[in-house]
Structure formats: C-alpha cells, structure tokens
Amino acid sequence: MKASVFKLGLSPQIAWGRGSARSAVDQIAQMELPVMLVHGFGYSRIEWFYEALVAQGCDVSCFVCAHEPDIDLIEKGAQQAREASAGVVVAIGGGSVIDCAKAIAGLAPAAGPLISYLEVVGGGQPLVNQPLPLIALPTTAGTGAEATANAVIAVPQAKRKVSLRDKRLLPKLAVVDPSLTDGCPRAVTLASGLDAVTQVIEPYLSCRANRFTDALCRSAIPLGLAALQRLMVEEDQNARDDMAWCSFAGGVALANAGLGAVHGLAGPLGGVMTGPHGAIAGRLLPAVLRENRAVAPLAMHERFEEVDQWIAQVLTVPVDQAIDSLEYWVDQWGLPRLGQMGLAEQDIEAIASAAQSASSMRGNPVQLTDAQLVDILRRSI
C-alpha cells in the first residue's frame, strides 16, 4: 500500500506551541501590508489578536465567517479584500474560517467568479493570478486546514460541498497554538476531534500512503483518540496539546496521502444536512472501517489490524471489539446519527452515487460500489 515515490506539500513556515499566536503578531506586522482578518462569530475569543495587530500599527479590516463558507460568502469576502487593498489574509478560527480565508485569498486577485474555479460542480479552471499570502491560526483541533492547499466550499444550488484547490493556497505561515483551543465547547471538541482522528486513520489506510505520512499517523491515531477521550470527561491542557497535534498531523497527512470514503461521502452529505462536517465524519467512520476491511485484499489487513489495535488500546477493549466499541463510545459521548442531522432515507442512493466523483474517494484503500456506500449510509442513519 505504501507509495514508493511521493512528493510533499508543506507550509514554508510552521510555528507550534503555546504562545506562538502572540509571536505571530510581530511577524505579520513586519510584512507592512494591509491585513484582512477573517474570523468566526465568537469575536470575544480573538479580540486580543485584533487589538495586538492594531497596536503594532497594522491596517486591519475584519471579515466575519459565521457559518460554513458558501459561494456568496466568499464572493463578498473577495470583494471586501479588493476594496481594502488587502496584501495578506490572516485567518484565526476553526476549519470553516480558514477555508473561507483561503478561498478569499485565491479569489480576490482572480478575474472570474468562484464557480469557474471549483472542482466537480464548477469549471475546474486553475487560478491564473497569484493568491494573496495567507496566515492561518486554528482555534479548533479538527480539520487541519492550516496544513492543506484546498478550501471546502458549499454550493447550495448543487447540494454539494466541493473544493477550490491550488497548491499556492497552502498557508505561508501555519501557527498552531493549542491555547487557542482551550475551553472549546464540548460538542465542538467532539465533532472536530473525531474529524482529526478520522484524518489520521484515512491517510494511514489510503492507497496513497507513504513513509512520511505513515510516521505521522502511527503516533497520532492513538494520541488523538486518547486526548479526545480525556476531553469528553474534563478540560485538560495536555489533552488540548495532543489534540492540536493530531489535527495538524492529519492536515499534513491528508494533503500528502489523501483520504477515503468517509470524506468522499461527507462532501455530498454536507450539501443536504445541517450537521457539522466533523460530526458527519465521526458518525461515518465505524461503518466505513467495517466495509473497507470486509472487502480489502489480505495484503491490506495488517494496516486495518494496526488501527484496530490502537483503538482497542485506548478504549481498553479486546481488539476484535475495537470498531464496535468506538461506535459505542461515540454514541455515549453524544454524537448524533446522520438521520438526526438531517439525512433522509430517500436521499441515500443519490448521495452514494454523488460520492463516487469526490476526490477523496481516490484515496480509499479499495473501490466501493454504490451498493456498499448505500449500506454504509444506512448503518449510520
């Protein structure tokens, strides 16, 4: 399964650790460019960052990403960036905020509408003009968007979430300061944490796995799952640090080894459901693991067994009960099922069919049929 030849796409600069967000203010100020600060609706959590930039003499305009980014929101943001003559885009927020900022950074210098550049449902055209430089500071531990070169955008008219993809959208500086995630609400921690765990499991099982991503995922899978288990009980700074590392490792891994059927299904599901992406991914993970293992050739079984062992180790259960126990604990932690998040039975077959064209499906360790994807969805509804 391991790719013998691979290339790596990594941010030119990565800052890690508690306090790194405050240090980033100096670096941004030294750029001496008008700043477009993209943030979420929880402004009080990042107000200090805005004030620190202003105190350093930065010309800052703010743009609020209050929901998962869609075409209209990105078009508005790009227009504001042009009007403000923004020279750098700084994202401080969760995965949606960072994706929004990436898309704004790519679209602001572009000539055409966003739909022209989107994959699957759009024109899929390359970005001709150089995107604005992007600096990303995640405030949740989940998507790893600070380490990837694509932005996930909702397209309501197509009932899909698809990507704007360009290697130049990779942040010029990724600042992973776990203190920004301290006190994150339990439901957000659960959904984003399950996404982070999924994003180190899927690249490890991917048909595009390589030595570099394997090294990240082997340690991050049990580390992230154990951290999430602790955070479901109590606030714990060490667990926040571990969860932030798992999320970042997942972003690097997926960018360099791909994902799988969980994320292949999550794109079209996100177009018809109201649940957060991480909750959708976490709910799908057990069913996808079961289906992939059931049909994978024997040569792949060692990797599935390793994943089972890591899960069993953290949850302290027999290895042959690992996936069932993971699903049990996800239920106990309060993650809703797909039906509770808005998936209707009559949409299942269309979702399965649409998932086949998702870019994430190319990394799945085996090719799944529409019928197998339907079965996964029915087990998760």
Buried (B, 14 or more C-beta within 10 A) or exposed (E): BBBEEBEEEBBEEBBBBBEBBBEBBEEBBEBEBBBBBBBBEBEEBBEEBBEBBBEEEBBBBBBBBEEBBBBEBBBEBBEBBBEBEBBBBBBBBBBBBBBBBBBBBBBBBBEEBBBBBBBBBBEEBEBEEEBBBBBBBBBBBBBBBBBBBBBBBBBEEBBBBBBBBBEBBBBBBBBBBBBBBBEBEEBBBBBBBBBBBBBBBBBBBBBBBBEBBBEBBBBBBBBBBBBBBBBBEEEBEEBBBBBBBBBBBBBBBBBBBBBBBBBBBBBBBBBBBEBBBBBBBBBBBBBBBBBBBEEBEEEBEEBBEBBBBBBBBBBEBEEEBBBEBBBBBBEEBEBBBBEBBEBEEEBBBEBBEBBBBBBBBBBBBBEBEBEBBBBBBBBBB
